Amino acid sequence: MKYLIELHCHTSETSPCSAVSGKTLADLYKAKNYHAITVTDHYERAYFDRLGDLSWEDKVDKYLSGYRSAKKHGEQTGIIVILGIELRFTDNYNDYLIFGLDEQFLYDNPELYNLGAEKFSEFARENKLLFIQAHPFRDGMVRINHDYLDGIEIYNAHQWHNSRNDLAELACQEQKKKRPFIATVGSDCHEVTHEGRAGIFSDTLPKDSVELADLLRSQNYKLYMGD
């Protein structure tokens, strides 16, 4: 399989916890021989509330600024930049990776963080989104009914957190005994040197989030867990 794709990274323009701009992110992954990266900036109520009285459209413009910067630079340098989000609902600190959306979807569906996992699960199926829990066994995460999910991140390479990836992999295998269940991995890049520690290898190269969701559903890819 010839194409290497990152599924989980953040830009400093949008995610306050990131120190890597969208432009730099594209350069870092290009240098690591990735063919595509998925920008999954944090989508949570606190972020949008900090933007004050702006319209929802203006708030989404702000939210997309990191992704758009990475995408514009990627087009110039030859790396595909795909839109995802890392969604946090208001009831706990769990994080969920959402694939299969586009910019217009975010404008048309405000305040997704208010739905909660159970309602969002139904919403995701209605809208052909993938609903993947990120680092489900990290400190502060709450165990939810995995029947709500399409899959979980079984390997998160963030160096500053113990994500208990072994437990995530076991939980994924248990779900796979009952139904198709997706395993993802990600670098969770927030800093220079965090990049390129995980991803997937594929024979096909998705051009956008919808194509990426289709690839993940197919499970026709290999997991890469690097440094």
Residue frames as a rotation matrix with the C-alpha (Angstrom) as fourth column:
MET 1
0.580 0.815 0.000 0.00
0.815 -0.580 0.000 0.00
0.000 0.000 -1.000 0.00
LYS 2
-0.191 -0.846 0.498 1.59
0.913 -0.340 -0.227 3.21
0.362 0.411 0.837 -1.21
TYR 3
-0.052 0.221 0.974 -0.25
0.010 -0.975 0.222 6.19
0.999 0.021 0.048 0.29
LEU 4
-0.539 -0.206 -0.817 0.34
0.800 0.179 -0.573 7.33
0.264 -0.962 0.068 3.90
ILE 5
-0.030 0.711 0.703 -2.41
0.113 -0.696 0.709 9.35
0.993 0.100 -0.059 5.58
GLU 6
-0.972 -0.206 -0.115 -2.55
0.154 -0.186 -0.971 11.11
0.179 -0.961 0.212 8.97
LEU 7
-0.185 0.979 -0.082 -5.96
0.628 0.182 0.757 10.94
0.756 0.088 -0.648 10.69
HIS 8
0.745 0.452 -0.490 -5.45
0.649 -0.320 0.690 13.19
0.155 -0.832 -0.532 13.72
CYS 9
-0.462 -0.881 -0.104 -3.58
0.881 -0.443 -0.163 16.52
0.097 -0.167 0.981 13.93
HIS 10
0.536 0.661 -0.525 -4.17
0.786 -0.617 0.025 20.10
-0.308 -0.426 -0.851 15.05
THR 11
-0.076 -0.508 0.858 -3.39
0.674 -0.660 -0.331 23.66
0.734 0.553 0.393 13.95
SER 12
-0.655 -0.273 -0.705 -2.47
0.734 -0.450 -0.508 26.56
-0.179 -0.850 0.495 16.22
GLU 13
-0.872 0.382 0.307 -4.84
-0.185 -0.836 0.517 28.91
0.454 0.394 0.799 14.40
THR 14
0.042 0.996 -0.074 -7.80
-0.463 0.085 0.882 26.98
0.886 -0.002 0.465 15.80
SER 15
0.645 0.154 -0.748 -6.74
0.457 0.708 0.539 24.57
0.613 -0.690 0.386 18.57
PRO 16
0.756 -0.335 0.562 -5.33
-0.547 -0.795 0.262 26.58
0.359 -0.506 -0.785 21.52
CYS 17
0.714 -0.465 0.523 -3.33
-0.213 0.568 0.795 23.55
-0.667 -0.679 0.307 22.65
SER 18
0.637 -0.476 0.607 -1.42
0.762 0.511 -0.399 23.36
-0.120 0.716 0.687 19.36
ALA 19
0.307 -0.631 -0.712 1.83
-0.037 -0.756 0.653 25.18
-0.951 -0.174 -0.256 18.61
VAL 20
-0.673 -0.530 0.515 1.94
0.422 0.296 0.857 24.24
-0.607 0.795 0.025 14.91
SER 21
-0.260 0.579 -0.773 0.41
-0.637 -0.705 -0.313 26.49
-0.726 0.411 0.551 12.25
GLY 22
0.701 0.610 0.369 -1.50
-0.087 0.587 -0.805 24.99
-0.708 0.532 0.464 9.37
LYS 23
0.753 -0.484 -0.446 1.26
-0.595 -0.208 -0.777 25.95
0.283 0.850 -0.445 6.93
THR 24
-0.257 -0.905 0.340 3.93
-0.966 0.228 -0.121 24.37
0.032 -0.360 -0.933 9.12
LEU 25
0.087 0.381 0.921 1.83
-0.451 0.839 -0.304 21.27
-0.888 -0.389 0.245 9.62
ALA 26
0.955 0.287 -0.074 1.63
-0.176 0.348 -0.921 20.70
-0.239 0.892 0.383 5.87
ASP 27
0.391 -0.888 -0.241 5.39
-0.770 -0.172 -0.615 21.17
0.505 0.426 -0.751 5.55
LEU 28
-0.252 -0.497 0.830 6.20
-0.897 0.442 -0.008 18.81
-0.363 -0.747 -0.557 8.42
TYR 29
0.326 0.466 0.823 4.10
-0.186 0.885 -0.427 16.00
-0.927 -0.014 0.375 7.01
LYS 30
0.932 -0.103 -0.348 5.35
-0.348 0.014 -0.937 16.56
0.101 0.995 -0.023 3.48
ALA 31
0.041 -0.998 0.050 8.87
-0.938 -0.055 -0.341 16.13
0.343 -0.033 -0.939 4.82
LYS 32
-0.371 -0.101 0.923 7.78
-0.635 0.753 -0.172 12.87
-0.678 -0.650 -0.344 6.48
ASN 33
-0.945 -0.061 -0.320 6.55
-0.309 0.482 0.820 11.56
0.104 0.874 -0.474 3.12
TYR 34
-0.408 0.900 0.152 2.86
0.363 0.313 -0.878 11.62
-0.838 -0.303 -0.454 3.99
HIS 35
-0.813 0.193 0.550 0.46
0.541 -0.101 0.835 11.97
0.217 0.976 -0.023 1.08
ALA 36
-0.001 0.855 0.518 -2.47
0.075 -0.517 0.853 13.40
0.997 0.040 -0.063 3.06
ILE 37
-0.949 -0.158 -0.274 -3.26
0.280 -0.023 -0.960 14.75
0.146 -0.987 0.066 6.50
THR 38
0.061 0.997 0.046 -6.59
0.620 -0.074 0.781 15.15
0.782 -0.019 -0.623 8.23
VAL 39
-0.829 -0.281 0.484 -6.88
-0.122 -0.753 -0.646 18.34
0.546 -0.594 0.590 10.29
THR 40
0.039 0.817 -0.575 -9.07
0.637 0.423 0.644 17.55
0.770 -0.392 -0.504 13.30
ASP 41
-0.753 -0.344 0.561 -9.11
-0.114 -0.772 -0.625 20.79
0.648 -0.534 0.542 15.25
HIS 42
-0.828 0.397 -0.396 -10.98
0.534 0.344 -0.772 20.87
-0.170 -0.851 -0.497 18.55
TYR 43
-0.499 0.793 0.350 -14.68
-0.131 -0.468 0.874 21.59
0.857 0.390 0.338 18.09
GLU 44
-0.408 0.332 -0.850 -16.20
0.883 0.381 -0.275 22.37
0.233 -0.863 -0.449 21.48
ARG 45
0.603 0.793 0.084 -18.48
0.737 -0.594 0.321 24.86
0.304 -0.132 -0.943 23.10
ALA 46
0.431 -0.476 -0.766 -15.67
0.529 -0.554 0.642 26.70
-0.731 -0.682 0.013 24.91
TYR 47
-0.629 -0.708 0.322 -13.97
0.661 -0.269 0.700 27.54
-0.409 0.653 0.638 21.61
PHE 48
-0.339 0.559 0.757 -17.07
0.720 -0.363 0.591 28.98
0.605 0.745 -0.280 19.99
ASP 49
0.679 0.575 -0.457 -18.16
0.732 -0.474 0.489 30.82
0.064 -0.667 -0.743 23.15
ARG 50
-0.045 -0.790 -0.611 -14.80
0.648 -0.488 0.584 32.61
-0.760 -0.370 0.534 23.22
LEU 51
-0.721 -0.216 0.658 -15.65
0.684 -0.374 0.627 34.12
0.111 0.902 0.418 19.85
GLY 52
-0.829 0.325 -0.455 -18.39
0.029 -0.787 -0.616 36.17
-0.558 -0.524 0.643 21.50
ASP 53
0.041 0.977 -0.208 -21.29
-0.074 -0.205 -0.976 37.64
-0.996 0.056 0.064 19.54
LEU 54
-0.746 -0.324 -0.582 -20.11
-0.593 -0.073 0.802 36.76
-0.302 0.943 -0.137 16.06
SER 55
0.392 0.853 -0.344 -22.63
-0.919 0.342 -0.199 35.08
-0.052 0.394 0.918 13.79
TRP 56
0.579 -0.163 0.799 -22.38
-0.085 0.962 0.259 31.32
-0.811 -0.218 0.543 13.46
GLU 57
0.919 -0.242 0.310 -21.07
0.358 0.184 -0.916 31.78
0.165 0.953 0.256 9.93
ASP 58
0.523 -0.757 0.392 -18.27
-0.582 -0.653 -0.484 34.03
0.623 0.025 -0.782 11.16
LYS 59
0.380 -0.358 0.853 -17.47
-0.784 0.365 0.502 31.60
-0.492 -0.859 -0.142 13.96
VAL 60
0.775 -0.086 0.626 -17.14
0.294 0.926 -0.237 28.75
-0.559 0.368 0.743 11.49
ASP 61
0.818 -0.533 0.216 -14.86
-0.001 -0.377 -0.926 30.93
0.575 0.758 -0.309 9.35
LYS 62
0.302 -0.714 0.632 -12.62
-0.939 -0.337 0.068 31.37
0.164 -0.614 -0.772 12.40
TYR 63
0.507 -0.047 0.861 -12.78
-0.423 0.856 0.296 27.67
-0.751 -0.514 0.414 13.18
LEU 64
0.870 -0.078 0.486 -11.76
0.414 0.650 -0.637 26.70
-0.266 0.756 0.598 9.65
SER 65
0.825 -0.528 -0.201 -8.82
-0.564 -0.785 -0.256 29.11
-0.022 0.325 -0.946 9.50
GLY 66
-0.020 -0.880 0.474 -6.19
-0.674 0.362 0.644 26.53
-0.738 -0.307 -0.601 10.47
TYR 67
0.148 0.178 0.973 -7.53
0.433 0.873 -0.226 23.89
-0.889 0.455 0.052 8.10
ARG 68
0.944 0.284 0.166 -7.77
0.271 -0.384 -0.883 26.39
-0.187 0.879 -0.439 5.26
SER 69
0.529 -0.831 -0.172 -4.21
-0.804 -0.555 0.212 27.58
-0.272 0.026 -0.962 5.83
ALA 70
-0.233 -0.601 0.764 -2.93
-0.298 0.792 0.532 24.00
-0.926 -0.104 -0.364 5.76
LYS 71
0.395 0.487 0.779 -5.02
0.552 0.551 -0.625 23.17
-0.734 0.677 -0.052 2.70
LYS 72
0.970 -0.046 -0.238 -3.86
-0.199 -0.717 -0.669 26.21
-0.140 0.696 -0.704 0.73
HIS 73
0.150 -0.989 -0.014 -0.22
-0.919 -0.144 0.366 25.48
-0.364 -0.042 -0.930 1.45
GLY 74
-0.129 -0.142 0.981 -0.71
-0.037 0.990 0.138 21.78
-0.991 -0.019 -0.133 0.79
GLU 75
0.810 0.480 0.336 -2.05
0.330 0.100 -0.939 22.55
-0.484 0.872 -0.077 -2.66
GLN 76
0.769 -0.578 -0.273 1.15
-0.638 -0.661 -0.395 24.47
0.048 0.478 -0.877 -3.38
THR 77
-0.163 -0.940 0.301 3.52
-0.965 0.215 0.149 21.83
-0.204 -0.266 -0.942 -2.02
GLY 78
-0.239 0.091 -0.967 1.75
-0.646 0.729 0.228 18.63
0.725 0.679 -0.115 -3.02
ILE 79
-0.972 0.081 -0.219 0.09
0.209 0.721 -0.660 17.20
0.104 -0.688 -0.718 0.08
ILE 80
-0.233 0.966 0.117 -3.67
0.177 -0.076 0.981 16.69
0.956 0.249 -0.153 0.40
VAL 81
-0.990 0.004 0.139 -5.31
-0.135 -0.284 -0.949 18.29
0.035 -0.959 0.281 3.44
ILE 82
-0.401 0.864 -0.303 -8.62
0.386 0.460 0.800 16.77
0.831 0.204 -0.518 4.53
LEU 83
-0.397 0.364 0.842 -11.22
-0.720 -0.693 -0.040 18.24
0.569 -0.622 0.537 6.88
GLY 84
-0.150 0.455 -0.878 -12.20
0.608 0.743 0.281 16.44
0.780 -0.491 -0.388 10.05
ILE 85
0.138 0.115 0.984 -13.17
-0.622 -0.762 0.177 17.64
0.770 -0.637 -0.034 13.51
GLU 86
-0.689 -0.233 -0.687 -12.43
0.414 0.651 -0.637 16.52
0.595 -0.723 -0.351 17.05
LEU 87
-0.030 0.874 0.486 -15.80
-0.251 -0.477 0.842 17.00
0.967 -0.097 0.234 18.70
ARG 88
-0.909 -0.144 -0.390 -16.41
0.335 0.301 -0.893 17.34
0.246 -0.943 -0.225 22.42
PHE 89
0.073 0.992 0.104 -19.92
0.455 -0.126 0.882 17.37
0.888 -0.017 -0.460 23.84
THR 90
-0.072 -0.059 0.996 -20.88
-0.539 -0.837 -0.089 19.44
0.839 -0.543 0.029 26.87
ASP 91
0.815 0.564 0.130 -21.52
-0.407 0.400 0.821 16.53
0.412 -0.722 0.556 29.26
ASN 92
0.758 -0.642 0.118 -17.93
0.265 0.468 0.843 15.29
-0.596 -0.608 0.525 29.69
TYR 93
0.257 -0.775 -0.577 -14.39
-0.648 -0.581 0.492 15.58
-0.717 0.247 -0.652 28.32
ASN 94
0.113 -0.171 0.979 -14.57
0.501 0.861 0.093 12.75
-0.858 0.479 0.183 25.79
ASP 95
-0.210 -0.248 -0.946 -13.31
-0.673 -0.665 0.324 13.56
-0.709 0.704 -0.027 22.30
TYR 96
0.321 0.429 0.845 -14.62
0.363 0.768 -0.528 12.14
-0.875 0.476 0.091 19.04
LEU 97
-0.752 -0.578 -0.316 -13.10
-0.146 -0.321 0.936 12.22
-0.643 0.750 0.157 15.57
ILE 98
0.351 0.930 0.109 -15.70
0.113 0.073 -0.991 12.98
-0.929 0.360 -0.079 12.91
PHE 99
-0.815 -0.575 -0.068 -15.09
-0.061 -0.032 0.998 12.21
-0.576 0.818 -0.009 9.24
GLY 100
-0.500 0.609 0.616 -17.32
0.857 0.450 0.251 12.53
-0.125 0.653 -0.747 6.18
LEU 101
0.514 0.683 -0.520 -18.20
0.618 -0.715 -0.328 16.23
-0.595 -0.153 -0.789 6.36
ASP 102
-0.175 -0.559 0.811 -17.33
0.877 -0.463 -0.131 19.36
0.449 0.688 0.571 4.41
GLU 103
-0.960 -0.273 -0.060 -17.18
0.271 -0.858 -0.436 23.06
0.067 -0.435 0.898 5.18
GLN 104
-0.522 0.822 0.229 -20.80
-0.463 -0.499 0.733 23.70
0.717 0.276 0.641 4.24
PHE 105
0.093 0.539 -0.837 -21.94
0.464 0.721 0.515 21.02
0.881 -0.436 -0.183 6.65
LEU 106
-0.531 -0.362 -0.766 -20.42
0.846 -0.174 -0.504 22.97
0.049 -0.916 0.398 9.53
TYR 107
-0.961 0.249 0.118 -22.23
-0.239 -0.967 0.091 26.15
0.137 0.060 0.989 8.47
ASP 108
-0.301 0.926 -0.226 -25.54
-0.455 0.069 0.888 24.32
0.838 0.370 0.400 8.08
ASN 109
0.476 0.429 -0.768 -25.41
0.372 0.693 0.617 22.37
0.797 -0.580 0.171 11.36
PRO 110
-0.020 -0.535 0.845 -24.51
-0.511 -0.721 -0.468 24.69
0.859 -0.441 -0.259 14.24
GLU 111
-0.128 -0.088 0.988 -23.49
-0.986 -0.096 -0.136 23.75
0.107 -0.991 -0.075 17.77
LEU 112
0.221 0.145 -0.964 -22.99
-0.328 0.942 0.067 20.03
0.918 0.302 0.256 17.27
TYR 113
-0.771 -0.630 -0.094 -21.49
-0.090 0.253 -0.963 19.91
0.631 -0.734 -0.252 20.77
ASN 114
-0.483 0.658 0.578 -25.00
-0.872 -0.303 -0.384 20.18
-0.078 -0.690 0.720 22.25
LEU 115
0.158 0.664 -0.731 -26.18
-0.736 0.572 0.360 16.82
0.658 0.481 0.579 20.91
GLY 116
0.135 -0.184 0.974 -24.41
-0.811 0.544 0.215 14.35
-0.569 -0.819 -0.076 23.19
ALA 117
-0.770 -0.638 0.014 -23.12
-0.519 0.638 0.568 10.96
-0.372 0.430 -0.823 22.10
GLU 118
-0.480 0.623 0.617 -26.42
0.440 0.780 -0.446 9.11
-0.759 0.057 -0.649 21.84
LYS 119
0.591 0.740 -0.320 -28.19
0.116 -0.471 -0.874 11.76
-0.798 0.480 -0.365 19.75
PHE 120
0.120 -0.616 -0.779 -25.12
-0.848 -0.472 0.243 12.40
-0.517 0.631 -0.578 17.68
SER 121
-0.703 -0.361 0.612 -24.85
-0.099 0.902 0.420 8.71
-0.704 0.235 -0.670 16.89
GLU 122
0.120 0.844 0.523 -28.24
0.688 0.309 -0.656 8.81
-0.716 0.439 -0.543 15.18
PHE 123
0.719 0.095 -0.689 -27.43
-0.248 -0.890 -0.382 12.15
-0.649 0.445 -0.616 13.57
ALA 124
-0.293 -0.930 -0.222 -24.15
-0.662 0.030 0.749 10.76
-0.690 0.366 -0.624 12.21
ARG 125
-0.598 0.110 0.794 -25.86
0.409 0.894 0.184 7.79
-0.689 0.435 -0.580 10.61
GLU 126
0.515 0.856 0.039 -28.50
0.532 -0.284 -0.798 10.00
-0.672 0.431 -0.602 9.03
ASN 127
0.833 -0.220 -0.507 -25.76
-0.423 -0.845 -0.328 12.21
-0.356 0.488 -0.797 7.54
LYS 128
0.890 -0.450 -0.072 -23.27
0.303 0.702 -0.645 9.46
0.340 0.552 0.761 6.61
LEU 129
0.376 -0.776 0.507 -20.65
-0.802 -0.546 -0.241 10.69
0.463 -0.316 -0.828 9.06
LEU 130
0.153 -0.403 -0.902 -18.15
0.392 0.863 -0.319 8.46
0.907 -0.305 0.290 10.82
PHE 131
0.647 0.184 0.740 -18.22
-0.591 -0.493 0.638 8.69
0.483 -0.850 -0.211 14.62
ILE 132
0.292 -0.705 -0.647 -14.91
0.419 0.702 -0.576 7.54
0.860 -0.103 0.500 16.12
GLN 133
1.000 0.016 -0.025 -13.94
0.029 -0.415 0.909 8.00
0.005 -0.910 -0.415 19.77
ALA 134
0.297 -0.945 0.134 -10.43
-0.289 -0.223 -0.931 9.38
0.910 0.238 -0.339 20.18
HIS 135
-0.653 -0.757 -0.025 -8.11
-0.198 0.202 -0.959 7.96
0.731 -0.621 -0.282 22.88
PRO 136
0.265 0.964 0.017 -11.06
-0.253 0.053 0.966 6.39
0.931 -0.260 0.258 24.78
PHE 137
0.670 -0.021 -0.742 -9.00
0.615 0.577 0.538 5.20
0.417 -0.816 0.399 27.77
ARG 138
-0.416 -0.769 0.485 -6.97
0.324 -0.624 -0.711 8.35
0.850 -0.138 0.509 28.46
ASP 139
-0.693 0.134 -0.708 -7.33
0.688 -0.171 -0.705 9.94
-0.216 -0.976 0.026 31.91
GLY 140
-0.717 0.475 -0.509 -10.54
-0.282 -0.867 -0.411 11.96
-0.637 -0.151 0.756 32.15
MET 141
-0.685 0.494 -0.535 -12.42
-0.532 0.162 0.831 9.94
0.497 0.854 0.152 29.54
VAL 142
-0.247 0.722 0.646 -15.81
-0.740 0.290 -0.607 8.44
-0.626 -0.628 0.463 30.38
ARG 143
-0.952 -0.061 0.300 -16.67
0.105 0.856 0.507 4.99
-0.287 0.514 -0.808 29.08
ILE 144
-0.226 0.910 -0.348 -19.74
-0.866 -0.352 -0.356 5.16
-0.446 0.221 0.867 26.84
ASN 145
0.412 0.462 0.785 -21.77
0.019 0.857 -0.514 2.53
-0.911 0.226 0.344 25.07
HIS 146
-0.616 -0.762 -0.202 -19.60
-0.214 -0.085 0.973 1.58
-0.758 0.642 -0.111 22.10
ASP 147
-0.223 0.634 0.740 -22.74
0.861 0.484 -0.155 0.66
-0.457 0.603 -0.654 20.18
TYR 148
0.670 0.456 -0.585 -23.09
0.209 -0.873 -0.441 4.39
-0.712 0.173 -0.680 19.53
LEU 149
0.111 -0.811 -0.575 -19.76
-0.559 -0.529 0.639 4.45
-0.822 0.250 -0.512 17.68
ASP 150
0.900 0.025 -0.435 -18.47
-0.407 0.402 -0.820 3.41
0.154 0.915 0.372 14.28
GLY 151
0.446 -0.804 -0.394 -15.06
0.526 0.592 -0.611 2.76
0.724 0.066 0.687 15.78
ILE 152
0.944 -0.240 -0.225 -12.35
0.077 -0.504 0.860 3.90
-0.319 -0.830 -0.457 18.17
GLU 153
0.500 -0.865 -0.040 -8.81
-0.628 -0.330 -0.705 5.20
0.596 0.378 -0.708 17.96
ILE 154
0.952 -0.087 -0.293 -6.76
0.227 0.843 0.487 2.23
0.205 -0.530 0.823 19.13
TYR 155
0.054 -0.972 -0.230 -3.37
0.992 0.025 0.127 3.97
-0.118 -0.235 0.965 19.00
ASN 156
0.943 0.144 0.300 -2.85
0.168 -0.984 -0.054 7.62
0.288 0.101 -0.952 19.91
ALA 157
0.269 -0.959 -0.084 0.80
0.827 0.275 -0.490 8.68
0.493 0.063 0.868 19.70
HIS 158
0.631 -0.026 0.776 0.60
-0.234 -0.959 0.158 11.88
0.740 -0.281 -0.611 21.77
GLN 159
-0.171 -0.875 -0.452 3.76
0.286 0.395 -0.873 11.86
0.943 -0.278 0.183 23.88
TRP 160
-0.783 -0.180 0.595 2.38
-0.400 -0.586 -0.705 13.77
0.475 -0.790 0.387 26.86
HIS 161
0.117 0.885 0.451 -0.61
-0.993 0.113 0.037 11.54
-0.018 -0.452 0.892 27.60
ASN 162
-0.913 -0.213 0.349 -1.04
-0.232 0.973 -0.014 7.92
-0.336 -0.094 -0.937 28.59
SER 163
-0.276 0.848 -0.453 -3.81
-0.952 -0.176 0.251 6.89
0.133 0.501 0.855 26.23
ARG 164
-0.311 0.110 0.944 -3.70
-0.453 0.856 -0.249 3.24
-0.835 -0.505 -0.217 27.33
ASN 165
-0.175 0.182 -0.968 -3.68
-0.984 -0.016 0.176 2.13
0.017 0.983 0.182 23.74
ASP 166
-0.952 -0.199 -0.233 -3.56
-0.200 0.980 -0.022 -1.52
0.233 0.026 -0.972 24.77
LEU 167
-0.601 0.798 0.048 -6.99
0.233 0.232 -0.945 -1.22
-0.765 -0.557 -0.325 26.38
ALA 168
-0.003 0.589 -0.808 -8.36
-0.727 -0.556 -0.402 0.56
-0.686 0.587 0.430 23.31
GLU 169
-0.548 -0.259 -0.795 -7.16
-0.786 0.485 0.384 -2.22
0.286 0.835 -0.469 21.05
LEU 170
-0.974 0.224 0.011 -8.76
0.199 0.884 -0.422 -4.87
-0.104 -0.410 -0.906 23.27
ALA 171
-0.297 0.916 -0.269 -12.06
-0.046 -0.296 -0.954 -2.96
-0.954 -0.271 0.130 23.30
CYS 172
-0.124 0.196 -0.973 -11.98
-0.949 -0.311 0.059 -2.69
-0.291 0.930 0.225 19.53
GLN 173
-0.850 -0.247 -0.466 -11.41
-0.399 0.879 0.261 -6.42
0.345 0.408 -0.845 19.14
GLU 174
-0.772 0.629 0.092 -14.40
0.289 0.476 -0.830 -7.13
-0.566 -0.614 -0.550 21.40
GLN 175
0.003 0.792 -0.610 -16.63
-0.463 -0.540 -0.703 -4.95
-0.887 0.284 0.365 19.24
LYS 176
-0.396 -0.241 -0.886 -15.34
-0.918 0.113 0.379 -6.60
0.009 0.964 -0.266 16.06
LYS 177
-0.983 0.081 0.164 -16.69
0.057 0.988 -0.146 -9.91
-0.174 -0.134 -0.976 17.33
LYS 178
-0.284 0.955 -0.081 -20.20
0.429 0.051 -0.902 -8.43
-0.858 -0.291 -0.424 17.12
ARG 179
0.812 0.571 0.122 -20.17
0.419 -0.425 -0.802 -6.14
-0.406 0.703 -0.584 14.07
PRO 180
0.197 -0.742 0.641 -17.94
0.785 -0.273 -0.557 -4.23
0.588 0.613 0.528 11.67
PHE 181
0.898 -0.007 -0.441 -15.99
0.326 -0.662 0.674 -1.80
-0.296 -0.749 -0.592 13.83
ILE 182
0.708 -0.582 0.399 -13.32
0.204 -0.372 -0.905 0.63
0.676 0.722 -0.145 12.67
ALA 183
0.499 -0.671 -0.548 -9.85
0.728 -0.019 0.686 0.93
-0.470 -0.741 0.479 14.19
THR 184
0.791 -0.320 0.521 -7.99
0.155 -0.720 -0.676 4.20
0.591 0.616 -0.520 13.63
VAL 185
0.220 -0.778 -0.588 -4.61
0.939 0.006 0.343 5.51
-0.264 -0.628 0.732 14.73
GLY 186
0.767 0.075 0.637 -3.25
0.357 -0.875 -0.327 9.03
0.533 0.478 -0.698 14.88
SER 187
-0.318 -0.948 0.001 -0.22
0.638 -0.215 -0.740 11.11
0.702 -0.235 0.673 15.79
ASP 188
0.670 0.609 -0.424 -2.42
0.738 -0.484 0.471 13.69
0.082 -0.629 -0.773 17.59
CYS 189
-0.288 -0.919 0.269 0.18
0.898 -0.357 -0.257 16.24
0.332 0.167 0.928 16.52
HIS 190
0.842 0.490 -0.226 0.28
0.539 -0.776 0.328 19.46
-0.015 -0.398 -0.917 18.56
GLU 191
0.596 -0.736 -0.320 4.01
-0.349 -0.597 0.722 20.27
-0.723 -0.319 -0.613 18.51
VAL 192
0.453 -0.620 -0.641 6.95
-0.752 0.121 -0.648 20.05
0.479 0.775 -0.411 16.13
THR 193
-0.738 -0.675 -0.002 8.40
-0.637 0.697 -0.329 16.53
0.224 -0.241 -0.944 16.62
HIS 194
-0.313 0.707 0.634 4.90
-0.394 0.510 -0.764 15.13
-0.864 -0.489 0.120 17.28
GLU 195
0.324 0.547 -0.772 4.26
-0.898 -0.079 -0.432 14.74
-0.297 0.833 0.466 13.56
GLY 196
0.146 -0.254 -0.956 4.33
-0.815 0.518 -0.262 11.51
0.561 0.817 -0.131 11.63
ARG 197
-0.688 -0.426 0.588 4.06
-0.712 0.555 -0.431 9.01
-0.143 -0.715 -0.685 14.48
ALA 198
-0.489 0.582 0.649 0.99
0.265 0.808 -0.526 7.19
-0.831 -0.086 -0.550 13.16
GLY 199
-0.327 0.462 -0.824 -1.34
-0.858 -0.511 0.055 6.92
-0.396 0.725 0.564 10.20
ILE 200
0.422 0.459 0.781 -2.78
-0.010 0.864 -0.503 4.52
-0.906 0.204 0.370 7.68
PHE 201
-0.775 -0.583 -0.244 -1.40
-0.332 0.046 0.942 3.08
-0.538 0.811 -0.229 4.46
SER 202
0.298 0.928 0.223 -3.84
-0.054 0.249 -0.967 2.73
-0.953 0.276 0.124 1.58
ASP 203
-0.455 -0.362 0.814 -3.86
0.745 0.346 0.570 1.79
-0.488 0.866 0.112 -2.08
THR 204
0.165 0.568 0.806 -6.19
0.817 -0.537 0.211 4.71
0.553 0.624 -0.553 -2.76
LEU 205
-0.828 -0.493 -0.269 -5.70
0.561 -0.717 -0.414 8.36
0.012 -0.494 0.870 -1.88
PRO 206
0.208 0.970 -0.129 -8.85
0.968 -0.223 -0.118 10.15
-0.143 -0.100 -0.985 -0.66
LYS 207
-0.486 -0.340 0.805 -9.26
0.591 -0.807 0.016 13.71
0.644 0.484 0.593 -1.85
ASP 208
-0.331 0.452 0.828 -11.73
-0.589 -0.785 0.193 14.83
0.737 -0.424 0.526 0.81
SER 209
-0.671 0.041 0.741 -13.42
-0.714 0.236 -0.660 13.80
-0.202 -0.971 -0.129 4.04
VAL 210
0.473 0.880 0.034 -16.23
-0.809 0.449 -0.380 11.90
-0.350 0.152 0.925 2.34
GLU 211
0.521 -0.362 -0.773 -13.75
-0.445 0.657 -0.609 9.75
0.728 0.661 0.181 0.43
LEU 212
-0.617 -0.752 0.232 -11.75
-0.566 0.220 -0.795 9.25
0.547 -0.621 -0.561 3.63
ALA 213
-0.199 0.632 0.748 -14.87
-0.859 0.255 -0.444 8.07
-0.472 -0.731 0.492 5.47
ASP 214
0.767 0.472 -0.435 -15.55
-0.636 0.650 -0.416 5.60
0.086 0.596 0.799 2.66
LEU 215
0.006 -0.860 -0.510 -11.98
-0.438 0.456 -0.775 4.29
0.899 0.228 -0.374 2.90
LEU 216
-0.719 -0.279 0.636 -12.26
-0.687 0.150 -0.711 3.82
0.103 -0.948 -0.300 6.66
ARG 217
0.278 0.890 0.360 -15.59
-0.850 0.403 -0.339 2.02
-0.446 -0.212 0.869 6.28
SER 218
0.650 -0.048 -0.759 -14.01
-0.551 0.658 -0.514 -0.34
0.524 0.752 0.401 3.78
GLN 219
0.714 -0.497 0.494 -11.23
-0.396 0.295 0.870 -1.16
-0.577 -0.816 0.013 6.29
ASN 220
0.804 -0.469 0.366 -9.01
0.589 0.541 -0.601 -1.72
0.084 0.698 0.711 3.27
TYR 221
0.528 -0.682 0.505 -5.96
-0.457 -0.730 -0.508 -0.11
0.715 0.037 -0.698 4.82
LYS 222
0.235 -0.553 -0.800 -3.03
0.724 0.648 -0.235 -0.93
0.648 -0.524 0.552 7.08
LEU 223
0.990 0.116 -0.086 -2.25
0.141 -0.648 0.749 0.75
0.031 -0.753 -0.657 10.35
TYR 224
0.122 -0.978 0.172 1.05
0.397 -0.111 -0.911 2.57
0.910 0.179 0.374 10.73
MET 225
0.995 0.069 -0.075 2.37
0.094 -0.328 0.940 3.03
0.041 -0.942 -0.333 14.26
GLY 226
0.512 -0.841 0.176 5.76
0.121 -0.132 -0.984 4.66
0.850 0.525 0.034 13.95
ASP 227
-0.479 -0.863 0.163 8.18
-0.015 -0.177 -0.984 6.22
0.878 -0.474 0.071 16.42
